[in-house]
Amino acid sequence: MKQLHDTTKKLSGKYSKPERPVKDKEGKPITEIQQQCNRWVEYFEELLNRPSPMNPPDIEAAHTDIPMDVNPPTKEEIRMAIRQIKNGKAAGLDNLPAEALKSDIEVTTNILYLLFKRIWGRNNCRWTGKKGTSSRFQRKEI
């Protein structure tokens, strides 16, 4: 019910959720901004620099022999990944917006398939049996 109320307030345009005041160790609200910042610093120092527990929990190690497919992606997997990219998002480091990749899915799929096949063919992605390793890719003109 509270979520419905908050949503209705937001849609009406007159919504601002009240901020909760920062309190000192005794529970009294702090009004000055500098004191609030100091309290936050103090709080995180206490939180992050506390001593380790005397009786650490007995946590079992995770199973490491997980079957993984380490073959290059198929054209169908690439096609599905391209379709799942959301439109309207900012372009990544390659400056290619999602709409450009989706404009001709078959061409994009073929280009990426050849690129991935070439990367796998150079043994830049190796599987040692227990641990996946990947060497750095050098940026080259293709």
Secondary structure, DSSP 8 states (H G I E B T S, - for coil): -HHHHHHHHHHHT---------B-TTS-B--SHHHHHHHHHHHHHHHHT----SS---------------S---HHHHHHHHHHS-TT----TT---HHHHHHTHHHHHHHHHHHHHHHHHTT-EEE-SSSEEE--------
